[in-house]
Amino acid sequence: MSPSLMKMWVSLAAMGFMFISILMIYLSRYKLGGIFKALTAIIAYFLMIVSGIIIVLVVFSGPTSD
């Protein structure tokens, strides 16, 4: 697999993490209560931070030459 294709899949996974975290934040704010609310919020914000770091690394790693 070429480095460009690998970067594409990694950034796609990061965008998937962002989408999942948005859904989990919505669930934790409006649909859940108690310990489930806190647990889903913690997981959601962790995924959001991880996806942000991945996107920054992909963008600042520069273009690939194949």
C-alpha positions as CSV (number, residue, x, y, z in Angstrom):
1,M,0.0,0.0,0.0
2,S,1.4,3.4,-1.0
3,P,2.0,6.1,1.7
4,S,-0.6,8.3,0.1
5,L,-3.2,5.7,0.3
6,M,-2.2,4.9,3.9
7,K,-2.6,8.6,4.8
8,M,-6.0,8.6,3.2
9,W,-7.3,5.7,5.3
10,V,-5.8,7.2,8.5
11,S,-7.6,10.5,7.8
12,L,-10.8,8.7,7.0
13,A,-10.6,6.8,10.3
14,A,-10.1,10.1,12.1
15,M,-13.2,11.6,10.4
16,G,-15.1,8.5,11.5
17,F,-13.9,9.0,15.1
18,M,-15.2,12.6,14.8
19,F,-18.6,11.4,13.6
20,I,-18.9,8.8,16.3
21,S,-17.9,11.4,19.0
22,I,-20.6,13.8,17.7
23,L,-23.2,11.1,18.1
24,M,-22.0,10.1,21.5
25,I,-21.9,13.7,22.7
26,Y,-25.5,14.1,21.5
27,L,-26.5,10.9,23.3
28,S,-24.8,11.9,26.5
29,R,-26.4,15.4,26.6
30,Y,-30.0,14.7,25.6
31,K,-30.8,10.9,25.9
32,L,-28.8,9.4,28.7
33,G,-28.5,10.0,32.4
34,G,-26.4,9.0,35.4
35,I,-23.2,7.1,35.0
36,F,-23.9,6.4,31.3
37,K,-23.9,10.1,30.6
38,A,-20.5,10.6,32.1
39,L,-19.0,7.5,30.5
40,T,-20.2,8.3,27.0
41,A,-19.1,11.9,27.3
42,I,-15.6,10.9,28.4
43,I,-15.2,8.4,25.6
44,A,-16.6,10.9,23.1
45,Y,-14.2,13.7,24.1
46,F,-11.3,11.2,24.1
47,L,-12.2,10.2,20.5
48,M,-12.5,13.9,19.5
49,I,-9.0,14.7,20.9
50,V,-7.4,11.6,19.2
51,S,-9.0,12.4,15.9
52,G,-7.8,16.0,16.1
53,I,-4.3,14.9,16.8
54,I,-4.4,12.4,13.9
55,I,-5.7,15.1,11.4
56,V,-3.0,17.5,12.5
57,L,-0.3,14.9,12.0
58,V,-1.6,14.0,8.6
59,V,-1.9,17.6,7.4
60,F,1.5,18.7,8.8
61,S,3.4,15.6,7.5
62,G,3.2,17.1,4.1
63,P,2.6,15.7,0.6
64,T,3.8,12.2,-0.3
65,S,5.7,11.5,-3.5
66,D,5.0,8.3,-5.3
